Amino acid sequence: MMKQMIVPHLWFDNEALEAAEFYVNIFPNSEILNKTQLQDTPSGDAQSVTFEVNGYTFMAISAGPYFKINPSVSLFVNFDPSYDDNAEQNLEETWEKLKDGGTVLMPLDEYPYSKKYGFVQDRYGVCWQLILTDPDGDDRPVIIPSLMFVNDNFGRAEEAIDFYLSVFNDSKMGEAVRRGPEKNATIIFADFKLGNQWLAAMDGPGDQDYNFNEAVSLLVNCENQEEIDYYWKKLSAVPEAEQCGWLKDKYGVSWQITSSVMEEMMEEGSPEQIKKVTETFLKMKKFNIAELKKAYNG
């Protein structure tokens, strides 16, 4: 199976493991993959969790009450009757579990674009869009991260998609539904593929009390320093946001540009090795793989 290059990363106060276990218990083909304790970060000791939901990889961290997840980044879950005879029933059961203790943003109902669709923010703040997929449409994965462009970003979804397509290799545009026949009409929904992964984007009208922030970031696993340098140069647009491998692009979306080598060190290293790597990367803006390896190997 091809390694997932872009991993949604969720920031919690102290509920990362609890939330991960909640999702693993709701969705099939799900499991906790790794738990790592990070010591002496700016947030104190922080717990990092890697987990799979329906075979799709996520990361989460408990690192203090600094950022709050909001609907600007949500997760589409496709329930496709052509693959699952019980798709509609499974959608309804998943909906009930996610909305328990959460907030319904759009009720589960029939809409012009789907026989059954709902938008919910769960008890941990994570937002989900559950949709009964048209079996006659093109195949899509079960989970697709979705970016909502609101407030000052409203009307920039298509521009952002074009930008991301230009940054990532092997990318392509998917479907796009606009609010009118004009070419520059705002986007109701569009999806696009970056490398081997689908993402979605939409323009959210009206004044909203949220924008993109660090609570949900997109982590890019790079194979070497050259890739780290490339994505950092292409994506970073807010110098003051550069810290510990994190950056913000010109739309305010947060990214983490990291290395699969670092992931291996954090998963396989001893507590002392993890501590040394953590101390080293906390001093960095853009990651330097050679320096991280040096810290790991003592």
Summary of the structure (lengths in Angstrom):
residues: 298
radius of gyration: 19.1
end to end distance: 33.1
largest distance: 61.1
contacts: 929
relative contact order: 0.14
helix: 27%
strand: 37%
